[in-house]
Amino acid sequence: MVKRKFAAAVLAACAAFGAMAEGYQVNSLSARQNGMGHTGTALHLGSESMIFNPAGLGFLDKAIDFQGSVTGIFAHATAKVNGTDWKTSNPTSTPMAFNLGMKVYDNFAAGISFYTPYGSTINWGENWPGAVLNQKVSLKAFTVQPTLAWRPVSNFSIGVGAMISFGSVDLDKGLVPVESMNMLLASQGVPYTFTDTPASINLTGRAATTVGVNVGVLWDITPRWSVGASFRSKMNLTVKCGDASVSYANEMAGQLLQQSLGILDQANFKATMPAVAVLNVGAAFRPVAGLVIAADVQWNGWSAYKTLDIEFLSETLKPYNQYLTKNYKNSMTYHLGAQYSLTRRFDVRAGLMIDTTPVNSEHYNPETPGMTKIEPSVGFSFSPVKNFAIDAALQYVGGVGGKDKSCTYADLLTNTQRTFTADYSVHAWNPAIGFRLNF
């Protein structure tokens, strides 16, 4: 395969960056809480509370509490294009969380968490009809969060954590549509027809470290009722990209596209998109001994994502800066869950999460087929010995409302706008396993 670097190719790859936000916000950060709808804003979860509501750490009743979990996301998407189904072949994603909490005084606790608030993969293959929008993408984001929590009175706690986030992205997409390439060949009298993607571009980049805050309050109104609220601030994830590399199907494609698009040896630029603000409000109710019912309402501030800004660092390339309209809307996620202690050592759980989409219907990109998702779950915990427990959960994710969705994009060869339309379906199975150790 021949490799070249194109200014237009760099722009095309960066334009794809913007679709990756929705669909990559992870709501699978606890094997225990996955089993009950990923609730936790109004619950005492030990060190795990640092993620759901930092104030919950203030109710830590052990000297040291260490918890960890890993979720396997087995996700599949299908796009029906002109009556033909095209399916993804995705590797397993593994969001994880590890939390260490320490009781400093009776009413004061400190801890640190490491978790993956964003991260997923999708692989449509090199030669499907929407290749010019996406072939495959892998996004990874990580957060380290030191946290402090204080109970000024016995039944009320305040918590604050500093979110230190960083990540990376690896993206492949087609450079030009097959139809446009064949039109170019025909116009030059070349007796050849492409059936596969003529050229693909790869873009890799790392997000610079950014800092935000995660704050919360938790109030035990009575022994049966608790309420809580938490807020995670918006952070801007700025990716400083290097050169984009283009792979061609053959030498002919390389020569024709080199002549048509022009060569640029180096193109350094930056692209910024938000890790949006999130507000959670929750309540927990204990109607009888051993039973806990919890509900959370989560507001996601996606309306901050108005445009994707792509800016070249070279002064001579400033005219090529891109400001792409996204116009996302704020969205809501609803959580409901219950836990029942069958015995002193064995708990069972069930839950439901409804995650509504923020995606503007005019910008529906197959990189993350944004649609409302319904997510039931079940789980259990078993404590084989004192101070140690194993958690397990299984969550199903089903997307709804993915019919007749369109996305417009620029055809680099014809300098025209094209529209890609498909019917999408999305589903996933998310098993999770975790542990808790305290003393």
TORKOL-4160 file (C-alpha; in steps of 0.2 Angstrom, whole numbers, padded with zeros to 4 digits, m for minus):
439
<pt num="1" X="0000" Y="0000" Z="0000"/>
<pt num="2" X="0006" Y="0017" Z="m0004"/>
<pt num="3" X="0006" Y="0031" Z="0009"/>
<pt num="4" X="0004" Y="0050" Z="0007"/>
<pt num="5" X="m0002" Y="0065" Z="0017"/>
<pt num="6" X="m0015" Y="0077" Z="0011"/>
<pt num="7" X="m0022" Y="0093" Z="0019"/>
<pt num="8" X="m0039" Y="0088" Z="0013"/>
<pt num="9" X="m0037" Y="0071" Z="0021"/>
<pt num="10" X="m0033" Y="0078" Z="0037"/>
<pt num="11" X="m0048" Y="0089" Z="0037"/>
<pt num="12" X="m0059" Y="0074" Z="0033"/>
<pt num="13" X="m0052" Y="0064" Z="0047"/>
<pt num="14" X="m0054" Y="0078" Z="0059"/>
<pt num="15" X="m0072" Y="0081" Z="0054"/>
<pt num="16" X="m0076" Y="0063" Z="0059"/>
<pt num="17" X="m0070" Y="0067" Z="0077"/>
<pt num="18" X="m0086" Y="0076" Z="0081"/>
<pt num="19" X="m0097" Y="0062" Z="0080"/>
<pt num="20" X="m0088" Y="0052" Z="0094"/>
<pt num="21" X="m0095" Y="0061" Z="0109"/>
<pt num="22" X="m0112" Y="0053" Z="0111"/>
<pt num="23" X="m0111" Y="0034" Z="0113"/>
<pt num="24" X="m0095" Y="0035" Z="0122"/>
<pt num="25" X="m0101" Y="0041" Z="0139"/>
<pt num="26" X="m0099" Y="0026" Z="0150"/>
<pt num="27" X="m0112" Y="0021" Z="0162"/>
<pt num="28" X="m0104" Y="0005" Z="0168"/>
<pt num="29" X="m0092" Y="0010" Z="0182"/>
<pt num="30" X="m0097" Y="m0003" Z="0195"/>
<pt num="31" X="m0101" Y="m0021" Z="0194"/>
<pt num="32" X="m0112" Y="m0019" Z="0210"/>
<pt num="33" X="m0122" Y="m0004" Z="0204"/>
<pt num="34" X="m0124" Y="m0010" Z="0186"/>
<pt num="35" X="m0135" Y="m0024" Z="0193"/>
<pt num="36" X="m0147" Y="m0010" Z="0200"/>
<pt num="37" X="m0148" Y="0002" Z="0185"/>
<pt num="38" X="m0131" Y="0011" Z="0189"/>
<pt num="39" X="m0140" Y="0020" Z="0203"/>
<pt num="40" X="m0129" Y="0027" Z="0217"/>
<pt num="41" X="m0132" Y="0046" Z="0220"/>
<pt num="42" X="m0141" Y="0043" Z="0237"/>
<pt num="43" X="m0133" Y="0027" Z="0242"/>
<pt num="44" X="m0119" Y="0023" Z="0254"/>
<pt num="45" X="m0107" Y="0014" Z="0243"/>
<pt num="46" X="m0090" Y="0015" Z="0252"/>
<pt num="47" X="m0076" Y="0020" Z="0241"/>
<pt num="48" X="m0086" Y="0018" Z="0225"/>
<pt num="49" X="m0097" Y="0033" Z="0230"/>
<pt num="50" X="m0082" Y="0044" Z="0224"/>
<pt num="51" X="m0089" Y="0041" Z="0206"/>
<pt num="52" X="m0107" Y="0042" Z="0209"/>
<pt num="53" X="m0108" Y="0055" Z="0223"/>
<pt num="54" X="m0092" Y="0060" Z="0232"/>
<pt num="55" X="m0102" Y="0065" Z="0248"/>
<pt num="56" X="m0106" Y="0046" Z="0250"/>
<pt num="57" X="m0087" Y="0044" Z="0255"/>
<pt num="58" X="m0091" Y="0053" Z="0271"/>
<pt num="59" X="m0102" Y="0039" Z="0277"/>
<pt num="60" X="m0087" Y="0027" Z="0275"/>
<pt num="61" X="m0088" Y="0015" Z="0291"/>
<pt num="62" X="m0072" Y="0006" Z="0288"/>
<pt num="63" X="m0054" Y="0011" Z="0290"/>
<pt num="64" X="m0049" Y="0006" Z="0273"/>
<pt num="65" X="m0061" Y="0001" Z="0258"/>
<pt num="66" X="m0054" Y="m0005" Z="0242"/>
<pt num="67" X="m0066" Y="m0009" Z="0227"/>
<pt num="68" X="m0064" Y="m0013" Z="0209"/>
<pt num="69" X="m0074" Y="m0019" Z="0194"/>
<pt num="70" X="m0072" Y="m0022" Z="0175"/>
<pt num="71" X="m0086" Y="m0023" Z="0163"/>
<pt num="72" X="m0085" Y="m0032" Z="0146"/>
<pt num="73" X="m0095" Y="m0023" Z="0133"/>
<pt num="74" X="m0100" Y="m0034" Z="0118"/>
<pt num="75" X="m0109" Y="m0022" Z="0107"/>
<pt num="76" X="m0116" Y="m0024" Z="0089"/>
<pt num="77" X="m0124" Y="m0012" Z="0077"/>
<pt num="78" X="m0132" Y="m0015" Z="0061"/>
<pt num="79" X="m0135" Y="m0003" Z="0047"/>
<pt num="80" X="m0148" Y="m0007" Z="0033"/>
<pt num="81" X="m0143" Y="0002" Z="0017"/>
<pt num="82" X="m0154" Y="0000" Z="0001"/>
<pt num="83" X="m0161" Y="m0016" Z="0008"/>
<pt num="84" X="m0144" Y="m0024" Z="0013"/>
<pt num="85" X="m0139" Y="m0026" Z="0032"/>
<pt num="86" X="m0121" Y="m0021" Z="0036"/>
<pt num="87" X="m0115" Y="m0027" Z="0054"/>
<pt num="88" X="m0101" Y="m0021" Z="0064"/>
<pt num="89" X="m0087" Y="m0033" Z="0071"/>
<pt num="90" X="m0082" Y="m0024" Z="0087"/>
<pt num="91" X="m0068" Y="m0029" Z="0099"/>
<pt num="92" X="m0074" Y="m0031" Z="0117"/>
<pt num="93" X="m0073" Y="m0014" Z="0127"/>
<pt num="94" X="m0068" Y="m0015" Z="0145"/>
<pt num="95" X="m0072" Y="0000" Z="0155"/>
<pt num="96" X="m0066" Y="m0001" Z="0173"/>
<pt num="97" X="m0065" Y="0007" Z="0190"/>
<pt num="98" X="m0054" Y="0006" Z="0205"/>
<pt num="99" X="m0057" Y="0015" Z="0221"/>
<pt num="100" X="m0048" Y="0017" Z="0237"/>
<pt num="101" X="m0056" Y="0026" Z="0252"/>
<pt num="102" X="m0049" Y="0029" Z="0269"/>
<pt num="103" X="m0057" Y="0035" Z="0285"/>
<pt num="104" X="m0046" Y="0049" Z="0292"/>
<pt num="105" X="m0058" Y="0054" Z="0307"/>
<pt num="106" X="m0075" Y="0048" Z="0312"/>
<pt num="107" X="m0083" Y="0062" Z="0301"/>
<pt num="108" X="m0069" Y="0064" Z="0288"/>
<pt num="109" X="m0063" Y="0053" Z="0274"/>
<pt num="110" X="m0051" Y="0054" Z="0259"/>
<pt num="111" X="m0049" Y="0043" Z="0244"/>
<pt num="112" X="m0044" Y="0041" Z="0226"/>
<pt num="113" X="m0052" Y="0033" Z="0210"/>
<pt num="114" X="m0046" Y="0028" Z="0193"/>
<pt num="115" X="m0060" Y="0025" Z="0180"/>
<pt num="116" X="m0065" Y="0026" Z="0162"/>
<pt num="117" X="m0079" Y="0039" Z="0160"/>
<pt num="118" X="m0078" Y="0038" Z="0141"/>
<pt num="119" X="m0072" Y="0024" Z="0130"/>
<pt num="120" X="m0079" Y="0012" Z="0117"/>
<pt num="121" X="m0075" Y="0004" Z="0100"/>
<pt num="122" X="m0084" Y="0002" Z="0083"/>
<pt num="123" X="m0079" Y="m0007" Z="0068"/>
<pt num="124" X="m0089" Y="m0007" Z="0052"/>
<pt num="125" X="m0076" Y="m0014" Z="0041"/>
<pt num="126" X="m0066" Y="m0006" Z="0026"/>
<pt num="127" X="m0078" Y="m0008" Z="0012"/>
<pt num="128" X="m0096" Y="m0005" Z="0018"/>
<pt num="129" X="m0107" Y="0009" Z="0010"/>
<pt num="130" X="m0104" Y="0021" Z="0024"/>
<pt num="131" X="m0085" Y="0019" Z="0024"/>
<pt num="132" X="m0082" Y="0037" Z="0020"/>
<pt num="133" X="m0090" Y="0042" Z="0036"/>
<pt num="134" X="m0082" Y="0028" Z="0047"/>
<pt num="135" X="m0073" Y="0012" Z="0046"/>
<pt num="136" X="m0067" Y="0009" Z="0063"/>
<pt num="137" X="m0064" Y="0020" Z="0079"/>
<pt num="138" X="m0057" Y="0017" Z="0096"/>
<pt num="139" X="m0058" Y="0030" Z="0110"/>
<pt num="140" X="m0051" Y="0029" Z="0127"/>
<pt num="141" X="m0052" Y="0041" Z="0141"/>
<pt num="142" X="m0046" Y="0040" Z="0159"/>
<pt num="143" X="m0049" Y="0049" Z="0175"/>
<pt num="144" X="m0039" Y="0050" Z="0191"/>
<pt num="145" X="m0050" Y="0058" Z="0205"/>
<pt num="146" X="m0043" Y="0062" Z="0222"/>
<pt num="147" X="m0058" Y="0065" Z="0234"/>
<pt num="148" X="m0062" Y="0072" Z="0251"/>
<pt num="149" X="m0078" Y="0070" Z="0261"/>
<pt num="150" X="m0084" Y="0078" Z="0277"/>
<pt num="151" X="m0099" Y="0075" Z="0288"/>
<pt num="152" X="m0103" Y="0091" Z="0298"/>
<pt num="153" X="m0117" Y="0082" Z="0306"/>
<pt num="154" X="m0120" Y="0064" Z="0308"/>
<pt num="155" X="m0133" Y="0062" Z="0294"/>
<pt num="156" X="m0127" Y="0075" Z="0281"/>
<pt num="157" X="m0111" Y="0074" Z="0270"/>
<pt num="158" X="m0102" Y="0085" Z="0258"/>
<pt num="159" X="m0089" Y="0079" Z="0246"/>
<pt num="160" X="m0077" Y="0086" Z="0232"/>
<pt num="161" X="m0066" Y="0077" Z="0220"/>
<pt num="162" X="m0054" Y="0084" Z="0207"/>
<pt num="163" X="m0056" Y="0075" Z="0190"/>
<pt num="164" X="m0039" Y="0073" Z="0181"/>
<pt num="165" X="m0043" Y="0067" Z="0163"/>
<pt num="166" X="m0033" Y="0061" Z="0148"/>
<pt num="167" X="m0036" Y="0049" Z="0133"/>
<pt num="168" X="m0032" Y="0044" Z="0115"/>
<pt num="169" X="m0041" Y="0041" Z="0099"/>
<pt num="170" X="m0038" Y="0030" Z="0084"/>
<pt num="171" X="m0049" Y="0032" Z="0069"/>
<pt num="172" X="m0050" Y="0025" Z="0051"/>
<pt num="173" X="m0062" Y="0031" Z="0038"/>
<pt num="174" X="m0063" Y="0031" Z="0019"/>
<pt num="175" X="m0056" Y="0046" Z="0010"/>
<pt num="176" X="m0067" Y="0047" Z="m0005"/>
<pt num="177" X="m0083" Y="0038" Z="m0010"/>
<pt num="178" X="m0082" Y="0024" Z="m0023"/>
<pt num="179" X="m0094" Y="0032" Z="m0034"/>
<pt num="180" X="m0084" Y="0048" Z="m0035"/>
<pt num="181" X="m0068" Y="0039" Z="m0039"/>
<pt num="182" X="m0076" Y="0029" Z="m0053"/>
<pt num="183" X="m0083" Y="0046" Z="m0060"/>
<pt num="184" X="m0065" Y="0053" Z="m0060"/>
<pt num="185" X="m0059" Y="0037" Z="m0069"/>
<pt num="186" X="m0072" Y="0038" Z="m0082"/>
<pt num="187" X="m0069" Y="0057" Z="m0085"/>
<pt num="188" X="m0051" Y="0053" Z="m0089"/>
<pt num="189" X="m0055" Y="0038" Z="m0100"/>
<pt num="190" X="m0047" Y="0025" Z="m0088"/>
<pt num="191" X="m0055" Y="0008" Z="m0091"/>
<pt num="192" X="m0056" Y="0003" Z="m0072"/>
<pt num="193" X="m0070" Y="0002" Z="m0059"/>
<pt num="194" X="m0067" Y="0002" Z="m0040"/>
<pt num="195" X="m0078" Y="m0009" Z="m0030"/>
<pt num="196" X="m0069" Y="m0007" Z="m0013"/>
<pt num="197" X="m0064" Y="0009" Z="m0004"/>
<pt num="198" X="m0051" Y="0017" Z="m0015"/>
<pt num="199" X="m0042" Y="0026" Z="m0001"/>
<pt num="200" X="m0043" Y="0026" Z="0018"/>
<pt num="201" X="m0036" Y="0038" Z="0031"/>
<pt num="202" X="m0030" Y="0034" Z="0049"/>
<pt num="203" X="m0029" Y="0047" Z="0062"/>
<pt num="204" X="m0022" Y="0045" Z="0079"/>
<pt num="205" X="m0021" Y="0058" Z="0093"/>
<pt num="206" X="m0020" Y="0060" Z="0112"/>
<pt num="207" X="m0030" Y="0072" Z="0122"/>
<pt num="208" X="m0020" Y="0084" Z="0133"/>
<pt num="209" X="m0023" Y="0082" Z="0152"/>
<pt num="210" X="m0038" Y="0092" Z="0158"/>
<pt num="211" X="m0045" Y="0095" Z="0175"/>
<pt num="212" X="m0063" Y="0096" Z="0182"/>
<pt num="213" X="m0072" Y="0094" Z="0198"/>
<pt num="214" X="m0085" Y="0081" Z="0205"/>
<pt num="215" X="m0095" Y="0088" Z="0220"/>
<pt num="216" X="m0110" Y="0082" Z="0229"/>
<pt num="217" X="m0121" Y="0081" Z="0245"/>
<pt num="218" X="m0130" Y="0067" Z="0253"/>
<pt num="219" X="m0143" Y="0068" Z="0267"/>
<pt num="220" X="m0150" Y="0054" Z="0277"/>
<pt num="221" X="m0167" Y="0062" Z="0280"/>
<pt num="222" X="m0173" Y="0047" Z="0291"/>
<pt num="223" X="m0166" Y="0029" Z="0293"/>
<pt num="224" X="m0178" Y="0024" Z="0278"/>
<pt num="225" X="m0175" Y="0039" Z="0266"/>
<pt num="226" X="m0160" Y="0047" Z="0259"/>
<pt num="227" X="m0158" Y="0060" Z="0245"/>
<pt num="228" X="m0142" Y="0066" Z="0236"/>
<pt num="229" X="m0136" Y="0076" Z="0222"/>
<pt num="230" X="m0119" Y="0077" Z="0213"/>
<pt num="231" X="m0112" Y="0088" Z="0199"/>
<pt num="232" X="m0097" Y="0084" Z="0187"/>
<pt num="233" X="m0091" Y="0099" Z="0178"/>
<pt num="234" X="m0088" Y="0101" Z="0159"/>
<pt num="235" X="m0070" Y="0098" Z="0153"/>
<pt num="236" X="m0063" Y="0102" Z="0136"/>
<pt num="237" X="m0054" Y="0087" Z="0128"/>
<pt num="238" X="m0041" Y="0095" Z="0116"/>
<pt num="239" X="m0033" Y="0083" Z="0104"/>
<pt num="240" X="m0016" Y="0088" Z="0096"/>
<pt num="241" X="m0015" Y="0077" Z="0081"/>
<pt num="242" X="0000" Y="0073" Z="0070"/>
<pt num="243" X="0000" Y="0069" Z="0052"/>
<pt num="244" X="m0013" Y="0059" Z="0044"/>
<pt num="245" X="m0008" Y="0044" Z="0034"/>
<pt num="246" X="m0018" Y="0038" Z="0019"/>
<pt num="247" X="m0018" Y="0020" Z="0012"/>
<pt num="248" X="m0023" Y="0017" Z="m0006"/>
<pt num="249" X="m0031" Y="0002" Z="m0013"/>
<pt num="250" X="m0018" Y="0002" Z="m0027"/>
<pt num="251" X="m0005" Y="0013" Z="m0036"/>
<pt num="252" X="m0018" Y="0020" Z="m0048"/>
<pt num="253" X="m0028" Y="0027" Z="m0034"/>
<pt num="254" X="m0013" Y="0035" Z="m0026"/>
<pt num="255" X="m0008" Y="0044" Z="m0042"/>
<pt num="256" X="m0025" Y="0050" Z="m0046"/>
<pt num="257" X="m0029" Y="0056" Z="m0029"/>
<pt num="258" X="m0012" Y="0064" Z="m0027"/>
<pt num="259" X="m0015" Y="0074" Z="m0043"/>
<pt num="260" X="m0033" Y="0079" Z="m0038"/>
<pt num="261" X="m0031" Y="0083" Z="m0020"/>
<pt num="262" X="m0013" Y="0089" Z="m0018"/>
<pt num="263" X="0000" Y="0085" Z="m0006"/>
<pt num="264" X="0004" Y="0092" Z="0011"/>
<pt num="265" X="0020" Y="0085" Z="0020"/>
<pt num="266" X="0015" Y="0091" Z="0037"/>
<pt num="267" X="m0001" Y="0097" Z="0045"/>
<pt num="268" X="m0002" Y="0100" Z="0064"/>
<pt num="269" X="m0018" Y="0105" Z="0071"/>
<pt num="270" X="m0029" Y="0104" Z="0086"/>
<pt num="271" X="m0047" Y="0098" Z="0088"/>
<pt num="272" X="m0058" Y="0101" Z="0104"/>
<pt num="273" X="m0074" Y="0093" Z="0110"/>
<pt num="274" X="m0082" Y="0094" Z="0127"/>
<pt num="275" X="m0083" Y="0080" Z="0141"/>
<pt num="276" X="m0100" Y="0088" Z="0146"/>
<pt num="277" X="m0107" Y="0093" Z="0163"/>
<pt num="278" X="m0117" Y="0080" Z="0172"/>
<pt num="279" X="m0130" Y="0083" Z="0186"/>
<pt num="280" X="m0137" Y="0069" Z="0196"/>
<pt num="281" X="m0151" Y="0069" Z="0208"/>
<pt num="282" X="m0156" Y="0053" Z="0217"/>
<pt num="283" X="m0167" Y="0046" Z="0231"/>
<pt num="284" X="m0166" Y="0029" Z="0241"/>
<pt num="285" X="m0180" Y="0021" Z="0251"/>
<pt num="286" X="m0178" Y="0006" Z="0263"/>
<pt num="287" X="m0196" Y="0000" Z="0265"/>
<pt num="288" X="m0192" Y="m0016" Z="0275"/>
<pt num="289" X="m0176" Y="m0023" Z="0282"/>
<pt num="290" X="m0164" Y="m0029" Z="0269"/>
<pt num="291" X="m0173" Y="m0020" Z="0254"/>
<pt num="292" X="m0166" Y="m0004" Z="0246"/>
<pt num="293" X="m0175" Y="0005" Z="0231"/>
<pt num="294" X="m0165" Y="0019" Z="0222"/>
<pt num="295" X="m0169" Y="0031" Z="0208"/>
<pt num="296" X="m0158" Y="0043" Z="0200"/>
<pt num="297" X="m0161" Y="0057" Z="0187"/>
<pt num="298" X="m0146" Y="0062" Z="0177"/>
<pt num="299" X="m0145" Y="0078" Z="0166"/>
<pt num="300" X="m0131" Y="0078" Z="0153"/>
<pt num="301" X="m0126" Y="0095" Z="0146"/>
<pt num="302" X="m0123" Y="0091" Z="0128"/>
<pt num="303" X="m0130" Y="0108" Z="0122"/>
<pt num="304" X="m0112" Y="0114" Z="0125"/>
<pt num="305" X="m0107" Y="0104" Z="0110"/>
<pt num="306" X="m0112" Y="0118" Z="0097"/>
<pt num="307" X="m0097" Y="0116" Z="0085"/>
<pt num="308" X="m0082" Y="0105" Z="0082"/>
<pt num="309" X="m0067" Y="0117" Z="0080"/>
<pt num="310" X="m0052" Y="0111" Z="0070"/>
<pt num="311" X="m0038" Y="0124" Z="0069"/>
<pt num="312" X="m0021" Y="0122" Z="0060"/>
<pt num="313" X="m0006" Y="0128" Z="0070"/>
<pt num="314" X="0003" Y="0134" Z="0054"/>
<pt num="315" X="m0002" Y="0152" Z="0050"/>
<pt num="316" X="m0002" Y="0148" Z="0031"/>
<pt num="317" X="m0016" Y="0135" Z="0034"/>
<pt num="318" X="m0027" Y="0146" Z="0045"/>
<pt num="319" X="m0039" Y="0148" Z="0030"/>
<pt num="320" X="m0042" Y="0130" Z="0031"/>
<pt num="321" X="m0048" Y="0130" Z="0049"/>
<pt num="322" X="m0065" Y="0121" Z="0051"/>
<pt num="323" X="m0080" Y="0125" Z="0063"/>
<pt num="324" X="m0092" Y="0111" Z="0060"/>
<pt num="325" X="m0110" Y="0113" Z="0067"/>
<pt num="326" X="m0116" Y="0099" Z="0079"/>
<pt num="327" X="m0130" Y="0108" Z="0089"/>
<pt num="328" X="m0132" Y="0093" Z="0101"/>
<pt num="329" X="m0146" Y="0095" Z="0114"/>
<pt num="330" X="m0146" Y="0091" Z="0132"/>
<pt num="331" X="m0151" Y="0074" Z="0137"/>
<pt num="332" X="m0158" Y="0064" Z="0152"/>
<pt num="333" X="m0154" Y="0047" Z="0158"/>
<pt num="334" X="m0166" Y="0039" Z="0171"/>
<pt num="335" X="m0160" Y="0025" Z="0183"/>
<pt num="336" X="m0170" Y="0014" Z="0194"/>
<pt num="337" X="m0164" Y="m0001" Z="0204"/>
<pt num="338" X="m0167" Y="m0012" Z="0219"/>
<pt num="339" X="m0157" Y="m0023" Z="0231"/>
<pt num="340" X="m0163" Y="m0036" Z="0242"/>
<pt num="341" X="m0152" Y="m0046" Z="0255"/>
<pt num="342" X="m0157" Y="m0064" Z="0254"/>
<pt num="343" X="m0145" Y="m0069" Z="0268"/>
<pt num="344" X="m0131" Y="m0060" Z="0277"/>
<pt num="345" X="m0119" Y="m0065" Z="0263"/>
<pt num="346" X="m0129" Y="m0065" Z="0248"/>
<pt num="347" X="m0138" Y="m0050" Z="0239"/>
<pt num="348" X="m0148" Y="m0049" Z="0223"/>
<pt num="349" X="m0151" Y="m0034" Z="0212"/>
<pt num="350" X="m0162" Y="m0028" Z="0197"/>
<pt num="351" X="m0163" Y="m0012" Z="0188"/>
<pt num="352" X="m0167" Y="m0002" Z="0173"/>
<pt num="353" X="m0159" Y="0013" Z="0164"/>
<pt num="354" X="m0166" Y="0023" Z="0150"/>
<pt num="355" X="m0152" Y="0034" Z="0141"/>
<pt num="356" X="m0160" Y="0047" Z="0129"/>
<pt num="357" X="m0150" Y="0053" Z="0114"/>
<pt num="358" X="m0143" Y="0071" Z="0112"/>
<pt num="359" X="m0139" Y="0069" Z="0094"/>
<pt num="360" X="m0146" Y="0081" Z="0082"/>
<pt num="361" X="m0156" Y="0072" Z="0069"/>
<pt num="362" X="m0147" Y="0081" Z="0055"/>
<pt num="363" X="m0130" Y="0075" Z="0060"/>
<pt num="364" X="m0133" Y="0056" Z="0062"/>
<pt num="365" X="m0116" Y="0048" Z="0060"/>
<pt num="366" X="m0113" Y="0029" Z="0060"/>
<pt num="367" X="m0097" Y="0032" Z="0071"/>
<pt num="368" X="m0109" Y="0032" Z="0086"/>
<pt num="369" X="m0127" Y="0028" Z="0080"/>
<pt num="370" X="m0135" Y="0039" Z="0093"/>
<pt num="371" X="m0152" Y="0033" Z="0098"/>
<pt num="372" X="m0161" Y="0032" Z="0115"/>
<pt num="373" X="m0156" Y="0016" Z="0124"/>
<pt num="374" X="m0166" Y="0005" Z="0136"/>
<pt num="375" X="m0155" Y="m0005" Z="0148"/>
<pt num="376" X="m0162" Y="m0018" Z="0160"/>
<pt num="377" X="m0150" Y="m0027" Z="0172"/>
<pt num="378" X="m0148" Y="m0040" Z="0185"/>
<pt num="379" X="m0134" Y="m0044" Z="0198"/>
<pt num="380" X="m0129" Y="m0051" Z="0214"/>
<pt num="381" X="m0115" Y="m0050" Z="0228"/>
<pt num="382" X="m0108" Y="m0065" Z="0238"/>
<pt num="383" X="m0097" Y="m0063" Z="0253"/>
<pt num="384" X="m0087" Y="m0079" Z="0256"/>
<pt num="385" X="m0077" Y="m0072" Z="0270"/>
<pt num="386" X="m0079" Y="m0057" Z="0282"/>
<pt num="387" X="m0074" Y="m0040" Z="0274"/>
<pt num="388" X="m0073" Y="m0047" Z="0256"/>
<pt num="389" X="m0087" Y="m0048" Z="0243"/>
<pt num="390" X="m0088" Y="m0053" Z="0225"/>
<pt num="391" X="m0100" Y="m0043" Z="0214"/>
<pt num="392" X="m0107" Y="m0048" Z="0197"/>
<pt num="393" X="m0120" Y="m0041" Z="0185"/>
<pt num="394" X="m0127" Y="m0042" Z="0168"/>
<pt num="395" X="m0134" Y="m0028" Z="0158"/>
<pt num="396" X="m0143" Y="m0028" Z="0141"/>
<pt num="397" X="m0143" Y="m0012" Z="0130"/>
<pt num="398" X="m0156" Y="m0010" Z="0116"/>
<pt num="399" X="m0157" Y="0005" Z="0105"/>
<pt num="400" X="m0174" Y="0012" Z="0099"/>
<pt num="401" X="m0178" Y="0025" Z="0085"/>
<pt num="402" X="m0164" Y="0022" Z="0073"/>
<pt num="403" X="m0175" Y="0022" Z="0057"/>
<pt num="404" X="m0171" Y="0032" Z="0041"/>
<pt num="405" X="m0157" Y="0042" Z="0049"/>
<pt num="406" X="m0146" Y="0053" Z="0038"/>
<pt num="407" X="m0129" Y="0062" Z="0038"/>
<pt num="408" X="m0122" Y="0074" Z="0026"/>
<pt num="409" X="m0104" Y="0075" Z="0022"/>
<pt num="410" X="m0092" Y="0084" Z="0010"/>
<pt num="411" X="m0086" Y="0074" Z="m0006"/>
<pt num="412" X="m0068" Y="0079" Z="m0008"/>
<pt num="413" X="m0067" Y="0075" Z="m0026"/>
<pt num="414" X="m0083" Y="0083" Z="m0032"/>
<pt num="415" X="m0084" Y="0098" Z="m0020"/>
<pt num="416" X="m0102" Y="0094" Z="m0016"/>
<pt num="417" X="m0112" Y="0088" Z="m0001"/>
<pt num="418" X="m0118" Y="0070" Z="m0001"/>
<pt num="419" X="m0131" Y="0062" Z="0011"/>
<pt num="420" X="m0129" Y="0045" Z="0018"/>
<pt num="421" X="m0145" Y="0037" Z="0024"/>
<pt num="422" X="m0148" Y="0020" Z="0034"/>
<pt num="423" X="m0159" Y="0011" Z="0046"/>
<pt num="424" X="m0149" Y="0008" Z="0062"/>
<pt num="425" X="m0151" Y="m0005" Z="0076"/>
<pt num="426" X="m0139" Y="m0006" Z="0091"/>
<pt num="427" X="m0138" Y="m0019" Z="0105"/>
<pt num="428" X="m0125" Y="m0025" Z="0118"/>
<pt num="429" X="m0123" Y="m0037" Z="0132"/>
<pt num="430" X="m0112" Y="m0030" Z="0146"/>
<pt num="431" X="m0107" Y="m0043" Z="0160"/>
<pt num="432" X="m0097" Y="m0036" Z="0174"/>
<pt num="433" X="m0087" Y="m0043" Z="0188"/>
<pt num="434" X="m0080" Y="m0034" Z="0204"/>
<pt num="435" X="m0074" Y="m0036" Z="0221"/>
<pt num="436" X="m0074" Y="m0026" Z="0238"/>
<pt num="437" X="m0061" Y="m0028" Z="0252"/>
<pt num="438" X="m0062" Y="m0018" Z="0268"/>
<pt num="439" X="m0056" Y="m0018" Z="0286"/>
